[in-house]
């Protein structure tokens, strides 16, 4: 049995290791300085701005593609799920990414966008929501997507290739490839028609 399996199979040991790694809901300083920089993939030319909050833990995957930038004042967190970002993408100012999230190549996220694959359980009214279990559902943003400022993408949603999500939209259901979606909740208003070679309004 490997070290990781031994820790996971022993609740007491798992609690001790978790406390050593996590402090006040973020990685402890020694993890940020001496562990995560050496175990997670960072592509050539990638950048995480100095003011971004990178809560990157060693127990889930984190990957940043080549020539991809995470801008100032962003928060990225892989504490409850993998966070994978492809090549030549840009995560705009003040955006929040909480895994499980997968972002493809050539993706543009504008400012103050929230993608959270995490939800809090609230069903037991005898227990404060803060103390109930969390649930996760992966968010997938495929290649060449553009998401406008202040949009929210909820857990379990896929945004299809080369689609546009208008600023301020709240996306609660998956968006097909080559679509334009707007509103709260977001709905598709245009799709690209490959036979006509143009964007067509959806009635």
Secondary structure, DSSP 8 states (H G I E B T S, - for coil): --HHHHHHH-HHHHHHHHHHHEETTEE-HHHHHHTHHHHSEE-TT-EE-TTSEEE--TTS-EEE-TT-EE-TT-EEE-SSS-EEE-TT-EE-TT-EEESSEEE-SS-EE-SS-EEE-EEE----TTS-GGGS-EEE--EEE-TT-EE-TT-EE-TT-EE-TT-EE-TT-EE-S-B-SSEEEETBTTEEEEEEETTTTEEEE--
